């Protein structure tokens, strides 16, 4: 079959239509993708340059995630430091409050509060982690933030260790010794004896009694030894005798002119015997007017309902005072004729830090700090005629807030810890600022790279739209031209009709 022969005009129009269709295909691709360079065939230089720029932007975008996590890790540490600083300031306030009181018990309570805050500080530091990284937990928690794609630009944030407040290179705040407890006790015994001096008055001479002579010796004996009173020398009148007996430790003596007798009340915990001898020529007596006899003053344990004045260690008007190891006086009690042993126990028990109980004539004490119980009556708590001090002492191991010097030393340590926290906060703040600045820079750089790549590859949609419209017009014109060329050929054929 012979080849079909097209005229030159038809061939030209067909070629124009084909070229227009090819251009439309390119323009449609650009409009669909938004890119004027889609493959290396479109423009090798622009394609590979843009790809390089986009690859770097992608690498930097991946680093942004690392930077963002670094920012949050530093922020977690910064928030932890802020909260720990508040706790340390609270510890400082506690120390200052302790300084405002001299009560040893109250200061002991402040030590417990202080130690509780130190524990909270350690817990706060341990809780300041982010995704397993804790810049407040010391070695092994270093944070490295990479800023560029080849890791040549980076920042290492070194941690501090606040999880143990005692560390010298940390806060250097040691727990305070809260001290210990102490125990003590004292007995409350009582007994009464009467010595008759028939016919005598307070101002009478003892030798007015027939059995008494100057030079006779009255002997008072208990478990601690012997006290001797010589008639006419140590004692002359009845009142001298009463005063001498009353001056003995743990004994109260008074003379009743109605009954002509001396009443002796003992608070000692042993028996006292009184006897007068014949050294001056008199007759042996019981220390009174009964011959050949001995006055025996026996005591027994008081009960809870017994009045205190039934013991020789107490008299109406006495003041019982309690002081702690700092000399602070938390309470005092004035004894009257109705005050009972139970009242005294309740009074002691109501003192903060001091517990008291009574059993078998003994008051048992448990103190959280040291205490002294004293009386303005020298007979208080005398166990024997030869006993020394009459105070009741309870010793307990002191807390580390007992003295002003102790508290001042702690305040100095707290101030140093606050300086350490401020230094750490500044370091974290600097690191945080650096990472945030580099993050902003990287975001801007990524944008610059992407814009640069886009300028090499992104199509101008207005231009491509205009191109498409022109190509459509060209296509229409080419189609019309092809039709006219065909019509011209048909006109030639009509000549042979």
GIUR-V339865 format. One record per run of one state. SS is the DSSP state (@ for helix, = for strand, . for the rest). FROM is the first residue (numbers start at 1). TO is the last residue. If there is no record, write none. Layout:
# GIUR-V339865
((SS | FROM | TO) (SS | FROM | TO))
This chain:
# GIUR-V339865
((. | 1 | 7) (@ | 8 | 33) (. | 34 | 34) (= | 35 | 35) (. | 36 | 43) (@ | 44 | 100) (. | 101 | 103) (@ | 104 | 126) (. | 127 | 129) (= | 130 | 130) (. | 131 | 132) (= | 133 | 133) (. | 134 | 136) (= | 137 | 137) (. | 138 | 142) (= | 143 | 146) (. | 147 | 153) (= | 154 | 157) (. | 158 | 160) (= | 161 | 161) (. | 162 | 181) (= | 182 | 187) (. | 188 | 188) (= | 189 | 196) (. | 197 | 204) (= | 205 | 205) (@ | 206 | 208) (. | 209 | 216) (= | 217 | 222) (. | 223 | 224) (= | 225 | 231) (. | 232 | 234) (= | 235 | 235) (. | 236 | 236) (= | 237 | 237) (@ | 238 | 246) (. | 247 | 250) (= | 251 | 256) (. | 257 | 260) (= | 261 | 266) (. | 267 | 271) (= | 272 | 276) (. | 277 | 284) (= | 285 | 285) (. | 286 | 290) (= | 291 | 291) (. | 292 | 294) (= | 295 | 297) (. | 298 | 299) (= | 300 | 301) (. | 302 | 306) (= | 307 | 307) (@ | 308 | 310) (. | 311 | 318) (= | 319 | 324) (. | 325 | 330) (= | 331 | 334) (. | 335 | 339) (= | 340 | 340) (@ | 341 | 349) (. | 350 | 353) (= | 354 | 359) (. | 360 | 361) (= | 362 | 367) (. | 368 | 370) (= | 371 | 375) (. | 376 | 391) (= | 392 | 394) (. | 395 | 403) (@ | 404 | 457) (= | 458 | 458) (. | 459 | 460) (@ | 461 | 496) (. | 497 | 497))
